[in-house]
Amino acid sequence: MNDRRTLQPKDVLSFGPFSLFVAARLLKKADEPIPLGGRALDILIALAGRPGEVVTHKELISTVWPDVTVEEANLRFQMAALRKALGDGRDGARYISNIAGRGYCFVAPVTRSGAEQLVPVTAIATSERVQKLPPRLARMVGRDDTIRSLAQQLQMWRFVSVVGPGGVGKTTVAISVAHALVDGFHNAVFFIDLAALTDPQLVPTAIASALGFMVQTQDPLVSLLAFIGDRKILLVLDSCEHVIGVAAALAERVVSKTPQAHVLATSREALQVEGEHVHLLYSLDCPPEDAGLTATEALRYPAAQLFMERAAASGHGPALTDIDAPIVARSCRRLDGVALAIELAASHVGSLGIRGTAELLDNRFSLLWHGRRTALPRHETLNAMLDWSYNLLSEREKVVLCRLSVFVGAFTLQAAGSVASETEVDEADATDAVASLVAKSLISTTVINESTYYRLLDTTRAYAAAKLGARGEAARIARRHAIFYSRFLEHDEIIQSLFGEHDLSGYAPHIGNVRAALGWALSDHRDLAVGIELATWAAPLFFGLSLFEECRGWCERALAALDDASRGTRQEMILQQALAMSSMYTRGHNDQVRAAIERGLALAETFQDRARQLHLLAGLNLFLVRLGDIRGALAVAEQGGVIAQAAKHPAGTVWAECWVGGAHHFLGNQPAAQLHLERSMELAVEVGTFNANFFVFDYRSIATVYLARALWLRGFSDQALRIVRRTIGDAANRGHPVSVCFSLGYDSAFLLWIGDMLGASDLIERLIVHARRYSLAPYWALGIALKGELAIARDEPEAGLDLLRSALETLHAQRYNLQITRFIGALAEGQRKTGRFGEALFTINGAIASATNSGVEINLSELLRIKSQILAAQHDRESAMNCLTEAIAVARAQSALAWELRSTMVWARMLSEDGQRDQARHAMALVYDRFTEGFDTADLKLARTLLKDLR
């Protein structure tokens, strides 16, 4: 893209062997000053400052001769002097091209330098805000009105499809429209290249990846719709034709379900769904068939303008003459005005001339056109044009082009050289051929993450793939392609680090080729050994890009393909780990997940891979905690601690201490929980900066959350509240959605404990929105359950009961058992408040039994307190008092002073009602006096008021 900045006096423009110092008005060639008149120098500055643009005669005259009326002859004279000084046209050097009837264009590459660095003028990024979009062309011929019209149509109708033949310029137009609208969408404009996909079912996942969020459900479309929500966003779906069924259905749902989403699609055929408005993109207008056509008349048509601009770029110096104008017009019509075809044909004018190009074009196309009365179908025209261009290549270029057709989407020069060459010595020739193919417009280039990637246009790739098949090389090159990516992934230390340790978003451009290679290698009668290797090394990449469902699918296929000799290998260990991790987020906590974890653990033990063993133990621990098997989770955490100590693995030690503390917390041993959690945080500080992520959780943040809860239960409310306020502030900064939801869920539950209803309500709503956006069903259910608990606490029991029932159904289905007993207790409380005492008693008895059997006894004292109030409402005061006695005893055994206070307050009220006020006051004072902080919390305020009433 050309630099649109205003030329600065300090700038130095460099081209070929020349350097133009603007401030000094000095032109040098290899450090030797070049004598140049002032007018000629003004012309050079004007043209070189706008490379690739046509500067009109009028603009140049007004710049060079301001406020003076001169003839164009003066301009031509100065231009001749300038060209002579530059040696324009000698030894193939081309700097300035005459665009007949319009002006001049500086065609040589220009770099601009300032005081600090040299920046290619044609490669300056527009700004940070449009990095989601490919760069737009510096100049597009004949499409300005189309772009304006499409921008208006999108804003009016929200769903527009640009439909036209291959090579007509649909993608280029769509990119330009996207850039034109980026400000109106506050930068929420995303370009999704569907051409890289081989499986239509991956369309939603590709869009999710472009939007930067992970899919954790089996229905990615649901995740996509939830993520978009009410945001104003523009999705540009490019090249829909080969995945049209899925793309059409998805676009229709996005537009109908998300009120501010806009979709701009490009396709060779209409999507034909509700809400679509089709914009037919026709070929460029061509000059008519007229033997007397002049150059000026021909250049009024965009097809001829494009032809001559590309001819000039190829090295053709002369302006279009009246003699050649009808020839150019005929060539444009022969190519149906298709932009891609015109560009490819005109790129040979520099070597063949206008007449030579037209003759080859006519001869090559004569058989195809024989007997036709009308223009050829555009698809056939493109095939013929590509066939013609192919025949102009050297044999080496033909071989390389055909072999490069195996790539899907973007690829690197290293990949191209490796796949297209037979030997290492041959690789240099292959890379040279790639450069030649780029120059001949058969391969395009783009810059992604500051690296250059290459790509065959869709029509070129399809054509070359057919040629590759005809050569009998398709299977051999596909195998070489798969082996390259297997080795590339295997030897990349960042990708092959432990799951979740690094941000792998920079590797996203490779995912299309990895998919294609896996699809070939793991299909029937291909090369399963290569496929297994590739799936092994690709698993961390899929997981790192949050493509969990794909990761699970490829791992399952690779594991199923293992033979006896392949079992028990490191590859199986990695595949089992990846299968377990990805399945946990896509399929819940089922037996397959546990089997994969345990198989991976056995292999990690065999290979003495302690780091991977710790990660797998973290996964097993998380699996057991969510199931509610806290005793089993504690044993796993303690085992992990022993292994981490022996392996001197600091992150593993922090994790183990954290989860030992977490297990004690849920089991109800708060002193032990506080001890291990504080130890975990101290170790993290001692170790310093390191990656503590296991199964996407940062266990330092988990330790903080659990420690706050343990402190509150033990009566240290102020300390706990300070910690929670920090975690609330940090929640939004946690990049991973699971970590954000974890913090929001536990922090809102804590605020409910301390009676901060407004604060809890805010966090709960944030949790629900975030979980819905990322389709995290367990956390969404957690948010709904907390909302139900809040409603019951606010004496809105009917609403609360409906919310709780809905949430509990989802939590049960997901086997997310850890929080269930708490919410069943809230359900029983709601039933009591609505007078359904029999139901409430049945409900609370089930919760108490579940807590006792599972060992998740953190809420047992509270459950017993709720049961006592249900019994009291049924006028069974003796049983109620007995229940309270047990609740107080449980709380004391757990060192849960907060729970003891709540049960003691109910006990004291019942004693007071029975006339035993002194005993009630004494019992209350004994508990209240043990608190040393937190006197502004809701429970202690109630206790203080009760004590006053009992005096």
TIZA-22394 format. One record per residue (C-alpha): residue in one letter; x, y, z. Coordinates in steps of 0.1 Angstrom, whole numbers, padded with zeros to 4 digits, always signed. Layout:
% TIZA-22394
aXYZ ...
//
This chain:
% TIZA-22394
m+0000+0000+0000 n+0014+0034-0009 d+0023+0058+0018 r-0004+0086+0021 r+0016+0107+0044 t+0024+0142+0034 l+0060+0144+0021 q+0082+0158+0048 p+0113+0180+0042 k+0134+0155+0062 d+0124+0126+0040 v+0149+0108+0017 l+0133+0088-0012 s+0154+0059-0025 f+0148+0040-0057 g+0172+0019-0077 p+0207+0033-0072 f+0193+0068-0065 s+0187+0087-0033 l+0165+0119-0034 f+0171+0143-0005 v+0140+0164-0004 a+0152+0191+0020 a+0185+0196+0002 r+0168+0192-0032 l+0197+0169-0041 l+0197+0137-0062 k+0226+0113-0057 k+0235+0081-0075 a+0258+0059-0054 d+0269+0090-0034 e+0276+0110-0066 p+0255+0141-0071 i+0234+0141-0103 p+0230+0176-0119 l+0193+0183-0124 g+0174+0215-0131 g+0150+0229-0106 r+0119+0221-0127 a+0129+0186-0134 l+0137+0181-0097 d+0102+0194-0087 i+0087+0168-0111 l+0108+0140-0096 i+0098+0150-0060 a+0061+0151-0070 l+0062+0117-0087 a+0085+0098-0064 g+0066+0111-0034 r+0035+0093-0048 p+0048+0060-0062 g+0023+0038-0081 e-0001+0067-0086 v-0010+0085-0117 v-0001+0122-0113 t-0021+0142-0139 h-0006+0167-0163 k-0026+0194-0145 e-0013+0185-0111 l+0023+0185-0122 i+0020+0218-0141 s+0004+0235-0110 t+0031+0221-0088 v+0061+0229-0110 w+0048+0262-0124 p+0025+0277-0097 d+0006+0307-0108 v+0021+0306-0143 t+0003+0295-0174 v+0024+0271-0195 e+0018+0246-0223 e+0021+0208-0218 a+0051+0210-0241 n+0071+0226-0213 l+0062+0196-0191 r+0073+0171-0218 f+0106+0189-0222 q+0114+0188-0185 m+0102+0151-0184 a+0126+0142-0212 a+0155+0159-0192 l+0145+0140-0161 r+0143+0106-0178 k+0177+0112-0194 a+0193+0120-0160 l+0178+0089-0145 g+0188+0067-0175 d+0151+0057-0178 g+0148+0029-0203 r+0185+0020-0204 d+0195-0016-0194 g+0159-0024-0185 a+0156+0003-0158 r+0121+0018-0156 y+0112+0047-0134 i+0085+0069-0150 s+0057+0057-0172 n+0036+0079-0194 i-0002+0072-0190 a-0016+0086-0222 g-0042+0113-0219 r-0038+0114-0181 g-0003+0120-0168 y+0027+0102-0154 c+0033+0074-0129 f+0065+0066-0109 v+0067+0028-0114 a+0099+0019-0096 p+0098+0007-0059 v+0105+0035-0035 t+0115+0035+0001 r+0112+0065+0023 s+0136+0072+0052 g+0135+0098+0079 a+0159+0107+0106 e+0158+0072+0122 q+0148+0044+0099 l+0141+0034+0064 v+0105+0023+0058 p+0093+0008+0025 v+0067+0033+0011 t+0047+0005-0004 a+0045-0016+0028 i+0036+0008+0056 a+0007-0005+0076 t-0023+0018+0078 s-0026+0016+0115 e-0029-0007+0145 r-0066-0006+0143 v-0069-0024+0109 q-0046-0053+0116 k-0077-0076+0114 l-0079-0068+0077 p-0056-0075+0048 p-0042-0044+0032 r-0062-0027+0005 l-0047-0019-0029 a-0032+0016-0032 r-0053+0021-0063 m-0082+0002-0077 v-0094+0008-0112 g-0131+0012-0120 r-0145+0002-0086 d-0149+0035-0066 d-0186+0037-0072 t-0190+0001-0064 i-0173+0005-0031 r-0194+0035-0021 s-0226+0017-0031 l-0217-0015-0012 a-0209+0005+0019 q-0243+0021+0017 q-0261-0012+0011 l-0244-0028+0041 q-0255+0000+0064 m-0290-0002+0050 w-0295-0040+0047 r-0268-0055+0070 f-0263-0086+0048 v-0249-0082+0013 s-0233-0108-0009 v-0208-0098-0036 v-0214-0123-0064 g-0194-0127-0095 p-0170-0150-0114 g-0136-0160-0101 g-0109-0134-0107 v-0133-0105-0111 g-0121-0088-0080 k-0147-0097-0053 t-0121-0100-0025 t-0104-0068-0035 v-0136-0049-0034 a-0147-0065-0001 i-0114-0055+0015 s-0118-0020+0003 v-0154-0018+0016 a-0142-0031+0050 h-0115-0005+0053 a-0140+0022+0043 l-0163+0011+0072 v-0138+0003+0099 d-0143+0036+0117 g-0181+0033+0117 f-0178-0001+0133 h-0153+0011+0159 n-0126-0012+0144 a-0149-0043+0149 v-0144-0054+0113 f-0131-0090+0108 f-0119-0106+0075 i-0124-0144+0074 d-0107-0162+0045 l-0128-0193+0040 a-0107-0205+0010 a-0083-0221+0035 l-0110-0245+0048 t-0113-0280+0034 d-0142-0290+0057 p-0174-0269+0056 q-0182-0277+0092 l-0151-0256+0102 v-0167-0224+0090 p-0180-0214+0125 t-0147-0223+0141 a-0127-0203+0115 i-0149-0172+0123 a-0145-0178+0161 s-0107-0180+0156 a-0107-0147+0137 l-0128-0131+0164 g-0103-0143+0190 f-0125-0165+0212 m-0125-0202+0219 v-0153-0226+0211 q-0161-0250+0240 t-0193-0266+0228 q-0202-0291+0202 d-0222-0265+0183 p-0198-0237+0174 l-0226-0216+0159 v-0242-0213+0193 s-0209-0200+0207 l-0205-0176+0178 l-0240-0161+0183 a-0235-0158+0220 f-0201-0141+0216 i-0214-0115+0191 g-0245-0107+0212 d-0255-0071+0208 r-0221-0058+0195 k-0219-0038+0163 i-0196-0059+0141 l-0189-0065+0105 l-0179-0100+0093 v-0164-0103+0058 l-0168-0139+0047 d-0145-0143+0017 s-0147-0172-0008 c-0180-0188+0003 e-0185-0209-0028 h-0169-0241-0017 v-0185-0241+0017 i-0217-0224+0006 g-0242-0245+0025 v-0227-0240+0059 a-0217-0204+0052 a-0252-0195+0040 a-0269-0210+0070 l-0244-0193+0094 a-0248-0159+0078 e-0286-0161+0079 r-0285-0170+0116 v-0260-0143+0125 v-0280-0116+0108 s-0313-0128+0122 k-0301-0135+0158 t-0276-0107+0164 p-0293-0073+0158 q-0262-0053+0152 a-0241-0078+0132 h-0234-0071+0095 v-0222-0096+0070 l-0204-0090+0037 a-0199-0122+0018 t-0181-0129-0015 s-0190-0159-0036 r-0193-0172-0071 e-0230-0178-0065 a-0257-0163-0043 l-0261-0177-0008 q-0299-0178-0014 v-0310-0173+0022 e-0333-0150+0041 g-0321-0114+0045 e-0294-0116+0017 h-0291-0088-0008 v-0271-0097-0038 h-0247-0073-0054 l-0236-0086-0088 l-0200-0076-0095 y-0195-0074-0132 s-0163-0074-0152 l-0146-0041-0159 d-0161-0021-0187 c-0142-0027-0219 p-0137-0004-0249 p-0161-0013-0278 e-0151-0029-0310 d-0142+0000-0331 a-0113+0001-0356 g-0111+0038-0353 l-0108+0038-0315 t-0082+0063-0302 a-0060+0059-0271 t-0079+0087-0253 e-0112+0069-0259 a-0099+0035-0249 l-0084+0048-0216 r-0119+0060-0206 y-0127+0024-0199 p-0114+0008-0166 a-0104-0025-0183 a-0080-0006-0206 q-0067+0015-0178 l-0059-0016-0157 f-0043-0033-0187 m-0019-0003-0194 e-0011+0002-0157 r-0001-0035-0154 a+0018-0033-0187 a+0037-0003-0173 a+0045-0021-0141 s+0059-0050-0162 g+0084-0027-0179 h+0065-0015-0209 g+0075+0022-0213 p+0056+0037-0243 a+0022+0053-0238 l-0008+0037-0255 t-0010+0049-0291 d-0040+0052-0314 i-0026+0023-0334 d-0024+0000-0304 a-0056+0011-0288 p-0079-0012-0308 i-0055-0041-0300 v-0057-0034-0262 a-0094-0031-0265 r-0097-0065-0282 s-0074-0081-0256 c-0096-0067-0228 r-0127-0081-0245 r-0111-0114-0251 l-0105-0116-0213 d-0141-0106-0206 g-0129-0077-0186 v-0120-0100-0157 a-0095-0081-0136 l-0073-0111-0127 a-0071-0123-0164 i-0062-0087-0175 e-0035-0084-0149 l-0020-0117-0158 a-0020-0110-0195 a-0007-0074-0192 s+0021-0086-0170 h+0037-0101-0201 v+0036-0069-0222 g+0069-0058-0209 s+0086-0087-0226 l+0063-0095-0255 g+0048-0061-0263 i+0012-0053-0268 r+0009-0070-0302 g+0029-0101-0292 t+0007-0105-0261 a-0024-0102-0282 e-0012-0127-0308 l-0004-0153-0282 l-0037-0146-0265 d-0056-0150-0297 n-0038-0182-0308 r-0041-0199-0274 f-0078-0191-0272 s-0088-0199-0308 l-0098-0235-0302 l-0119-0227-0272 w-0138-0199-0290 h-0144-0219-0322 g-0181-0220-0330 r-0191-0196-0302 r-0214-0167-0310 t-0211-0150-0276 a-0184-0145-0251 l-0171-0175-0232 p-0184-0183-0197 r-0162-0166-0173 h-0150-0198-0156 e-0138-0212-0189 t-0121-0179-0197 l-0101-0180-0166 n-0091-0216-0172 a-0080-0207-0207 m-0061-0177-0195 l-0043-0197-0168 d-0035-0224-0193 w-0020-0198-0216 s+0000-0182-0187 y+0012-0217-0176 n+0026-0224-0211 l+0047-0193-0209 l+0065-0207-0178 s+0098-0225-0178 e+0096-0262-0170 r+0110-0256-0135 e+0084-0230-0129 k+0056-0253-0141 v+0068-0280-0117 v+0070-0257-0087 l+0036-0241-0094 c+0019-0275-0096 r+0035-0287-0064 l+0026-0255-0046 s-0011-0263-0053 v-0010-0286-0023 f-0009-0256+0000 v-0042-0243+0014 g-0041-0206+0022 a-0009-0190+0033 f+0025-0207+0033 t+0061-0196+0039 l+0090-0196+0015 q+0106-0223+0036 a+0075-0245+0032 a+0074-0239-0005 g+0110-0247-0010 s+0108-0279+0010 v+0076-0292-0006 a+0085-0282-0042 s+0121-0295-0043 e+0135-0330-0044 t+0168-0323-0025 e+0183-0296-0004 v+0204-0285-0033 d+0173-0283-0054 e+0156-0261-0028 a+0174-0230-0038 d+0161-0234-0074 a+0126-0239-0060 t+0127-0207-0040 d+0139-0188-0071 a+0110-0202-0090 v+0086-0190-0063 a+0100-0155-0066 s+0096-0157-0104 l+0060-0169-0100 v+0053-0139-0077 a+0067-0115-0103 k+0044-0131-0129 s+0013-0127-0106 l+0007-0164-0103 i+0015-0162-0065 s+0005-0134-0042 t+0023-0123-0011 t+0011-0108+0022 v+0027-0098+0055 i+0013-0115+0086 n+0029-0108+0120 e+0059-0091+0102 s+0066-0122+0082 t+0060-0127+0044 y+0036-0154+0034 y+0027-0167-0001 r-0005-0178-0016 l-0019-0191-0048 l-0051-0174-0060 d-0080-0198-0058 t-0084-0202-0096 t-0046-0207-0100 r-0045-0233-0072 a-0074-0253-0088 y-0058-0252-0122 a-0023-0262-0108 a-0038-0290-0088 a-0054-0305-0119 k-0020-0303-0136 l-0003-0319-0106 g-0028-0348-0108 a-0021-0352-0145 r+0016-0354-0137 g+0009-0383-0113 e+0025-0365-0084 a-0005-0356-0063 a-0001-0383-0036 r+0037-0379-0034 i+0035-0341-0030 a+0006-0344-0005 r+0028-0367+0016 r+0058-0344+0014 h+0035-0315+0025 a+0023-0335+0055 i+0058-0345+0065 f+0070-0309+0062 y+0043-0296+0086 s+0049-0325+0110 r+0086-0317+0112 f+0080-0280+0114 l+0056-0284+0144 e+0078-0311+0160 h+0109-0289+0161 d+0093-0257+0172 e+0101-0254+0209 i+0073-0229+0216 i+0046-0251+0201 q+0059-0282+0217 s+0062-0267+0252 l+0036-0279+0277 f+0000-0272+0269 g-0010-0236+0278 e+0025-0223+0285 h+0027-0199+0255 d+0005-0177+0233 l+0003-0195+0200 s-0019-0170+0181 g+0011-0161+0159 y+0010-0196+0144 a-0026-0193+0132 p-0017-0188+0095 h-0004-0224+0094 i-0036-0240+0106 g-0052-0244+0072 n-0023-0264+0059 v-0021-0284+0090 r-0058-0293+0086 a-0053-0302+0050 a-0023-0324+0057 l-0041-0342+0085 g-0071-0347+0063 w-0050-0364+0037 a-0028-0384+0060 l-0056-0398+0082 s-0080-0406+0054 d-0085-0441+0040 h-0055-0456+0022 r-0032-0427+0027 d-0003-0426+0052 l-0014-0433+0088 a+0021-0432+0102 v+0026-0397+0089 g-0009-0387+0101 i-0002-0400+0136 e+0030-0381+0138 l+0014-0349+0125 a-0016-0352+0148 t+0008-0355+0178 w+0028-0324+0170 a-0003-0305+0159 a-0023-0311+0191 p-0006-0283+0211 l-0013-0259+0182 f-0050-0267+0180 f-0053-0265+0218 g-0033-0233+0220 l-0056-0217+0194 s-0086-0228+0215 l-0098-0251+0187 f-0107-0277+0213 e-0133-0297+0192 e-0108-0300+0163 c-0081-0310+0187 r-0103-0337+0202 g-0114-0350+0168 w-0078-0353+0154 c-0065-0369+0186 e-0093-0395+0185 r-0086-0404+0149 a-0049-0407+0155 l-0053-0428+0186 a-0077-0451+0167 a-0051-0455+0140 l-0023-0467+0164 d-0011-0502+0159 d+0005-0523+0186 a+0040-0510+0178 s+0028-0474+0182 r+0011-0479+0215 g+0031-0470+0246 t+0050-0443+0229 r+0056-0406+0237 q+0033-0398+0208 e+0005-0417+0224 m+0012-0399+0257 i+0009-0365+0240 l-0023-0375+0222 q-0039-0389+0253 q-0031-0356+0272 a-0045-0335+0244 l-0076-0357+0241 a-0083-0354+0278 m-0078-0316+0279 s-0099-0308+0248 s-0126-0333+0257 m-0130-0318+0292 y-0140-0285+0276 t-0162-0299+0248 r-0177-0331+0262 g-0178-0326+0300 h-0166-0348+0327 n-0172-0383+0313 d-0154-0416+0315 q-0135-0410+0283 v-0118-0380+0298 r-0107-0399+0329 a-0095-0428+0309 a-0074-0405+0287 i-0059-0388+0317 e-0051-0420+0334 r-0035-0435+0303 g-0015-0404+0298 l-0003-0405+0334 a+0008-0441+0331 l+0028-0432+0300 a+0043-0401+0316 e+0054-0423+0345 t+0070-0448+0321 f+0090-0420+0304 q+0097-0402+0336 d+0083-0371+0321 r+0076-0352+0354 a+0064-0320+0339 r+0038-0337+0318 q+0029-0359+0347 l+0022-0328+0368 h+0000-0313+0341 l-0020-0345+0338 l-0023-0347+0376 a-0037-0312+0375 g-0062-0323+0349 l-0072-0353+0370 n-0074-0331+0401 l-0097-0306+0383 f-0118-0335+0370 l-0123-0349+0405 v-0130-0316+0421 r-0157-0308+0396 l-0172-0342+0402 g-0173-0335+0439 d-0148-0362+0448 i-0127-0340+0470 r-0110-0368+0489 g-0098-0382+0456 a-0087-0347+0445 l-0067-0343+0478 a-0048-0375+0472 v-0040-0364+0437 a-0028-0330+0448 e-0006-0346+0475 q+0009-0370+0450 g+0016-0340+0427 g+0034-0322+0455 v+0057-0352+0461 i+0065-0354+0424 a+0070-0316+0421 q+0094-0316+0450 a+0114-0345+0437 a+0115-0330+0402 k+0123-0295+0415 h+0094-0281+0395 p+0084-0248+0411 a+0051-0243+0392 g+0041-0278+0401 t+0048-0272+0438 v+0027-0240+0437 w-0001-0259+0420 a+0000-0288+0445 e+0000-0266+0476 c-0029-0246+0461 w-0050-0277+0455 v-0041-0293+0488 g-0054-0261+0504 g-0084-0260+0481 a-0093-0296+0490 h-0091-0290+0527 h-0113-0259+0522 f-0141-0279+0506 l-0137-0307+0530 g-0142-0282+0558 n-0108-0281+0574 q-0102-0243+0572 p-0070-0241+0593 a-0053-0266+0570 a-0067-0248+0540 q-0053-0215+0552 l-0019-0230+0559 h-0015-0246+0524 l-0030-0217+0505 e-0007-0192+0522 r+0022-0215+0516 s+0013-0217+0479 m+0013-0179+0476 e+0046-0176+0495 l+0062-0201+0472 a+0050-0182+0442 v+0066-0150+0455 e+0099-0169+0462 v+0101-0184+0428 g+0093-0152+0410 t+0080-0150+0375 f+0070-0183+0360 n+0041-0199+0342 a+0017-0214+0367 n-0010-0223+0342 f-0022-0258+0344 f-0053-0267+0323 v-0057-0230+0315 f-0060-0220+0352 d-0035-0198+0369 y-0033-0214+0403 r-0019-0183+0420 s-0052-0166+0414 i-0071-0197+0425 a-0051-0197+0457 t-0060-0161+0463 v-0097-0168+0459 y-0098-0198+0482 l-0077-0181+0508 a-0102-0153+0510 r-0130-0177+0516 a-0111-0196+0543 l-0102-0164+0561 w-0139-0153+0560 l-0151-0186+0574 r-0125-0183+0602 g-0138-0149+0612 f-0112-0126+0594 s-0137-0107+0573 d-0117-0076+0567 q-0086-0095+0555 a-0108-0116+0532 l-0126-0086+0518 r-0094-0068+0509 i-0082-0099+0490 v-0116-0102+0472 r-0116-0066+0461 r-0082-0071+0445 t-0094-0102+0427 i-0125-0084+0415 g-0103-0057+0400 d-0080-0082+0384 a-0108-0104+0369 a-0113-0083+0338 n-0075-0085+0331 r-0074-0122+0330 g-0072-0131+0293 h-0087-0166+0295 p-0125-0168+0297 v-0124-0197+0321 s-0102-0178+0345 v-0125-0147+0343 c-0156-0168+0350 f-0139-0186+0379 s-0131-0153+0396 l-0165-0138+0389 g-0182-0168+0402 y-0164-0172+0435 d-0161-0135+0442 s-0199-0130+0437 a-0205-0160+0461 f-0183-0143+0486 l-0202-0110+0484 l-0234-0130+0490 w-0218-0144+0522 i-0210-0110+0536 g-0244-0096+0526 d-0232-0072+0498 m-0263-0077+0476 l-0256-0049+0452 g-0220-0059+0446 a-0230-0096+0442 s-0257-0087+0418 d-0232-0068+0396 l-0207-0096+0395 i-0234-0122+0389 e-0247-0104+0358 r-0211-0100+0345 l-0206-0137+0350 i-0237-0147+0331 v-0229-0124+0302 h-0193-0136+0300 a-0202-0173+0303 r-0229-0169+0276 r-0205-0151+0253 y-0180-0180+0254 s-0206-0208+0257 l-0192-0220+0291 a-0223-0239+0302 p-0212-0248+0337 y-0203-0212+0345 w-0235-0199+0330 a-0254-0223+0352 l-0233-0211+0382 g-0243-0175+0374 i-0280-0184+0371 a-0279-0204+0404 l-0262-0175+0422 k-0289-0152+0408 g-0315-0175+0422 e-0298-0176+0456 l-0296-0138+0456 a-0333-0135+0448 i-0342-0158+0477 a-0320-0137+0500 r-0339-0106+0489 d-0372-0123+0498 e-0381-0130+0462 p-0384-0168+0466 e-0406-0177+0436 a-0382-0161+0411 g-0353-0176+0429 l-0368-0211+0429 d-0373-0210+0391 l-0337-0198+0385 l-0323-0225+0408 r-0342-0253+0393 s-0330-0243+0358 a-0294-0240+0369 l-0293-0272+0388 e-0306-0292+0358 t-0276-0279+0338 l-0251-0285+0366 h-0263-0321+0370 a-0261-0327+0332 q-0225-0313+0331 r-0216-0334+0362 y-0204-0302+0378 n-0212-0314+0413 l-0189-0292+0435 q-0214-0264+0440 i-0246-0284+0439 t-0252-0289+0476 r-0249-0252+0483 f-0276-0244+0457 i-0298-0273+0469 g-0296-0256+0503 a-0307-0223+0488 l-0336-0242+0470 a-0348-0256+0504 e-0346-0221+0519 g-0368-0208+0491 q-0393-0236+0496 r-0394-0227+0533 k-0401-0190+0525 t-0430-0200+0502 g-0445-0223+0529 r-0437-0256+0512 f-0423-0271+0543 g-0426-0308+0533 e-0407-0302+0500 a-0381-0281+0518 l-0374-0308+0544 f-0371-0334+0517 t-0348-0312+0497 i-0325-0302+0526 n-0322-0339+0538 g-0309-0348+0503 a-0284-0319+0504 i-0271-0330+0538 a-0268-0366+0527 s-0249-0356+0495 a-0225-0334+0514 t-0218-0361+0540 n-0213-0388+0514 s-0191-0368+0490 g-0170-0351+0517 v-0178-0316+0504 e-0187-0305+0539 i-0178-0268+0536 n-0216-0259+0537 l-0227-0287+0560 s-0232-0264+0590 e-0253-0240+0569 l-0274-0269+0556 l-0281-0280+0591 r-0290-0244+0601 i-0315-0242+0571 k-0330-0276+0582 s-0335-0263+0618 q-0355-0234+0605 i-0377-0257+0583 l-0383-0279+0614 a-0391-0249+0635 a-0416-0237+0608 q-0433-0272+0612 h-0434-0266+0650 d-0409-0293+0657 r-0388-0272+0680 e-0370-0301+0697 s-0357-0314+0664 a-0348-0279+0653 m-0328-0273+0685 n-0310-0306+0680 c-0302-0297+0644 l-0288-0264+0655 t-0266-0281+0682 e-0252-0303+0654 a-0247-0273+0631 i-0227-0254+0658 a-0206-0285+0665 v-0198-0289+0629 a-0188-0253+0625 r-0165-0254+0655 a-0149-0286+0642 q-0142-0268+0610 s-0130-0236+0627 a-0157-0219+0607 l-0166-0190+0631 a-0188-0173+0605 w-0210-0204+0602 e-0210-0208+0640 l-0223-0173+0644 r-0252-0178+0620 s-0264-0209+0638 t-0258-0194+0672 m-0280-0164+0662 v-0309-0188+0653 w-0303-0208+0685 a-0304-0176+0706 r-0336-0164+0691 m-0353-0197+0698 l-0340-0197+0734 s-0353-0161+0738 e-0387-0172+0725 d-0388-0199+0751 g-0380-0173+0778 q-0343-0183+0782 r-0329-0148+0774 d-0299-0150+0798 q-0287-0183+0783 a-0293-0169+0748 r-0273-0137+0756 h-0245-0158+0771 a-0243-0181+0740 m-0243-0151+0717 a-0216-0132+0736 l-0193-0162+0737 v-0193-0163+0699 y-0194-0126+0692 d-0165-0118+0714 r-0142-0142+0695 f-0143-0118+0664 t-0115-0093+0661 e-0126-0077+0628 g-0154-0075+0603 f-0178-0056+0625 d-0194-0038+0596 t-0204-0070+0578 a-0241-0079+0577 d-0239-0109+0601 l-0220-0091+0628 k-0244-0061+0626 l-0273-0085+0631 a-0254-0102+0660 r-0248-0069+0677 t-0284-0059+0674 l-0295-0092+0688 l-0272-0089+0718 k-0287-0054+0725 d-0323-0069+0723 l-0314-0097+0747 r-0302-0073+0775 
//
